[in-house]
């Protein structure tokens, strides 16, 4: 028996991210965005960890709107850079989420570096009936020395996950969601929501 569609507020106005997460969650869930709820200002993310930022964004929206909601924060952690850009991944080069500038800076910082190991890590904070739950997804891989591919966003053209010979930006959305950090975290979220349907 198919459960009723559950509406959840997702703390993003990023269309790429929204589509990725909706695809993983499937038809049992309907995502709404801050903009849909009249929140147009930048949601604060001023913590120094992915976990802190995810929780901060979720609590901010819950305080404003009152809906059950979840937020994620994602970082690219490069071994040779001591885990950078990490929590600063979206604003690595500028304050304006400039993907191209971020990629250029990353390549510049890795010039001549042999160890290209990196991982993407996503942390999701869910607020459900006043309780906070967290879910993590990690994918290991490495950074190549030039961009390849036109799909996805962010650092996707530079990142090849372990076990593959193409970047995230060369994968279809379905291929990427099957192995990505965000896909793994969202599947944990979806499993939890399905098991706790009575809470909704």
C-alpha positions in Angstrom: 0.0 0.0 0.0 1.4 3.4 -1.0 1.7 5.9 1.9 0.3 9.4 1.5 2.6 12.0 0.2 4.5 13.7 3.0 5.5 17.3 2.6 8.8 18.4 4.0 10.6 21.7 4.0 14.1 21.4 2.5 16.5 24.3 3.4 17.7 25.1 -0.1 16.8 27.2 -3.0 19.4 25.5 -5.2 17.4 23.9 -8.0 20.2 21.3 -8.7 20.3 20.1 -5.1 16.5 20.1 -4.9 16.2 17.9 -8.0 18.9 15.5 -6.7 17.2 15.1 -3.3 13.7 14.8 -4.7 14.9 12.0 -7.1 16.4 10.0 -4.2 13.4 10.5 -1.9 10.9 9.5 -4.6 7.2 10.1 -5.0 6.3 9.4 -1.3 7.7 12.8 -0.4 7.0 16.3 -1.7 9.7 18.9 -1.0 9.0 22.5 -0.5 11.6 25.3 -0.4 12.2 28.3 1.8 11.2 30.5 -1.2 7.9 28.6 -1.5 7.2 29.6 2.1 8.1 33.3 1.7 11.6 33.1 3.1 13.8 34.9 0.6 16.8 36.0 2.8 20.1 34.1 2.9 19.8 31.3 5.5 22.7 31.7 8.0 25.5 29.1 8.0 28.2 30.5 10.2 29.4 27.4 12.0 32.8 25.8 11.6 31.5 22.3 10.9 29.2 20.7 8.4 27.1 19.3 11.3 26.8 22.8 12.8 25.8 24.5 9.6 23.1 21.8 8.8 21.6 22.1 12.2 21.8 25.9 12.1 19.9 26.1 8.9 17.2 23.6 9.9 16.6 25.4 13.2 16.5 28.8 11.5 13.7 27.6 9.2 11.8 25.8 11.8 11.8 28.9 14.0 10.6 31.0 11.1 8.0 28.6 9.5 7.2 25.9 12.1 7.2 23.0 9.6 9.2 19.8 10.0 12.2 20.4 7.9 15.7 19.3 7.0 18.9 21.0 5.9 22.2 19.7 4.5 25.7 20.9 4.4 28.3 19.4 2.1 32.0 19.8 1.9 34.8 18.6 -0.4 37.7 17.5 1.8 41.0 17.2 0.1 43.7 15.2 1.9 46.7 17.2 0.7 45.0 20.4 1.8 44.3 19.3 5.3 40.6 18.7 4.6 40.1 22.0 2.9 37.9 23.5 1.4 35.6 21.5 3.8 33.0 23.6 5.4 34.0 26.5 3.2 33.5 24.6 0.0 30.7 26.8 -1.4 32.6 30.0 -0.7 36.1 28.8 -1.2 37.2 31.5 -3.7 34.6 34.2 -3.1 31.5 34.9 -1.0 29.2 34.4 -3.9 29.0 30.6 -4.6 31.1 31.0 -7.7 31.6 27.5 -8.9 34.1 28.3 -11.6 36.2 30.4 -9.3 36.2 27.7 -6.7 37.4 25.1 -9.2 40.1 27.4 -10.4 41.4 28.0 -6.9 41.3 24.3 -6.0 43.3 23.4 -9.1 45.8 26.2 -8.4 46.2 25.0 -4.8 46.9 21.4 -6.0 49.4 22.3 -8.7 52.3 19.9 -8.5 50.7 17.8 -5.8 50.8 14.1 -6.3 48.3 13.1 -3.6 44.9 14.0 -5.1 42.8 12.0 -2.7 39.6 13.7 -1.7 36.1 12.9 -0.4 32.7 14.5 -0.5 30.8 14.5 2.8 27.2 15.5 3.4 25.5 15.9 6.7 21.7 16.3 7.0 20.0 17.6 10.0 16.3 16.7 10.3 13.9 18.4 12.7 10.8 16.2 13.2 8.3 16.9 16.0 10.9 18.9 17.8 13.6 16.3 17.7 16.8 16.6 15.8 18.2 13.7 13.8 21.4 13.6 11.7 22.5 11.5 8.7 25.9 11.4 7.0 27.0 10.3 3.5 30.6 10.0 2.3 32.1 9.2 -1.1 35.8 8.7 -1.6 37.6 9.6 -4.7 40.3 11.9 -6.2 40.7 15.3 -7.9 41.8 15.4 -11.5 43.9 18.3 -13.0 41.2 19.7 -15.4 37.5 19.9 -15.6 35.6 17.2 -17.5 31.9 17.0 -18.0 28.9 19.4 -18.0 26.4 17.8 -15.7 26.0 18.4 -12.0 27.4 21.5 -10.3 30.2 22.7 -8.0 33.3 20.6 -7.9 31.6 17.7 -9.9 33.8 18.3 -13.1 37.0 17.7 -11.0 35.9 14.7 -8.8 36.2 11.0 -9.9 34.7 8.7 -7.3 36.5 5.5 -6.4 35.6 2.6 -8.7 34.8 4.9 -11.6 36.6 6.3 -14.6 34.5 9.5 -15.0 33.7 12.6 -13.0 30.4 13.3 -11.4 29.9 15.9 -14.1 30.0 13.1 -16.8 27.4 11.0 -15.0 23.6 11.1 -15.4 21.7 12.3 -12.4 20.7 8.7 -11.7 24.3 7.5 -11.9 25.5 10.2 -9.6 22.7 9.8 -7.1 23.4 6.0 -6.8 26.9 6.7 -5.5 27.1 10.3 -4.3 27.6 11.6 -0.8 24.3 13.4 -0.9 22.5 10.4 -2.3 23.8 8.2 0.5 22.8 10.7 3.2 19.4 11.2 1.7 18.7 7.5 1.4 19.4 7.2 5.2 17.0 10.1 5.7 14.4 8.4 3.5 14.8 5.1 5.3 14.3 6.8 8.6 11.2 8.7 7.5 9.6 5.6 6.1 10.3 3.7 9.3 8.9 6.6 11.4 5.9 7.4 9.3 3.7 7.6 12.4 5.7 10.6 13.5 4.5 12.5 10.5 
